[in-house]
């Protein structure tokens, strides 16, 4: 069920955005976003008596999006496109009723000094978090 939620969020992103899940290859295509984050908290508490039955029918996830670009401008472009596609939007997950994704910034843009691009520059990255609560149908 966790993977299905991550895949549903990935499916919301436009095809113009280079997307990686959980890790980045040795030679990524810039700019890109990598989706990763929590494995969630499962709890009971749905309106169908799930809390009385102690049935795991609520999933709370914190999905993270790391934006990376060859410079600040390209990082901001992918950030803008991902936020436009995800923030306050609702993913579709079979058997679940997700709420709206809620964006918050976790890390300001900064140079990744551990990577040197051709020409000596360093890529720039930033991190957002998208909170999601989903109820089992």
N, C-alpha and C positions, 0 to 999 in steps of 0.2 A: 504494500500500500504506500510506503514511503517513496519508493522509486517511481510509482505511477504519478505521484504529485510532482516530483521533480521533472519528469518527462512532460507533464501537462504544462508546466511553467515554461520549459524549453520550447514547446510547440507554439507558445504565444509570441515568440520573438520573430521579427521579420527575417526573411531569407538573406537580407543584405548584411546581417550581423553575423560575424564569425563567432560561433559558440563552442565552447569546450565544457565538458562535464567533469568536475572533480579535480582534474589535472590538465596540464598544458604540455603539448609535445615539445621536443627539443627545438624544433624550428616552427614556432607558431606563426600564423598569418595575422599581422597587425592591421588595424586595431581589432581587439577581440574582447569577449566577456567569458569568464569562467564561472559556471554555476556550481556552488558547493554549499555546505552549511550543516545544520544540525540534523540528527536522525529523529528528532521530534520527541514530543511527550505524548503518550497515549493515555487517555483518561476516560472515565465514564461521566455521563452528564447530559446525554441527549434528552430530547423531549419525549422519547418513546419509552421511558422507564429504564433506560440504560443504566442510570445511576443506582436504581434500586436493585438491578440484577448484576451490578458490577461488571457490565459489559464494556469493553474498550470500544467506544463509539465516537470519540473525539480525538483528532490529531492536531497538535499545535507544532508548527514548523517555523524555523528561522532560516530562510534560504538566503545565501549570500551571493553577491555578484561582484566579482573583481573585474574592473575595467582596465584595459591596458592599451596603450598606444605608443607610437614611436616618439610622440611629443605630447604636450598638454592639449593641443587642439584636437588631435585624433582621439585621445582618450576621452575628451569631453563630447565628441561626436557619438561615440559608442555609448557613453553614459546617457546622453539625451535620448538616443533611440531605444535603449533598453527601458529606461524609466517611462517613456511614452507608451511602450507596449505592456508594461507590467503594473505600474503604480495605480492603485484603486481599481484594478481589473480583476476579474474572477476566472480562474482556470477551470477547465472541464475535466473531471475525473469520474470515470464510471463507478457507480455505487456510492458516491460521496457527494456532499453539498459543500464545496469550499466557500469561504467568505472571500472578501476582497483582499488582495495583497496590499500591504501597507509598507511604504518605503521609509527608511531612515538611513542617514549617512553614518558609516562606521569609521572610515578612514579618509582623510583628505588626500588630494592628489599629491604625489611625491615621486621623485626619481627612484628607480630600482637600480641601485649602485652595484648589485651583484651581477647584472647583465650589461654587457657592452655591445652595442649594435655596430654594424659596419660604419665606419667614419668616427667612431669613438663616443657617440651619444649614448645616453641611457634611456630606456623606455620609462614612461610615466604610468602610474597606476593609482586607483582609488577603489574603495570598497563600500558598497551599500548592503543593507539587510532588508529583506522583504519578509514581514511576518505574515503568517497564514494560519487560520484556524479552519478545520474541515470536519464536518459531521457525517458520520456514516448514515446512509439511507436505510 
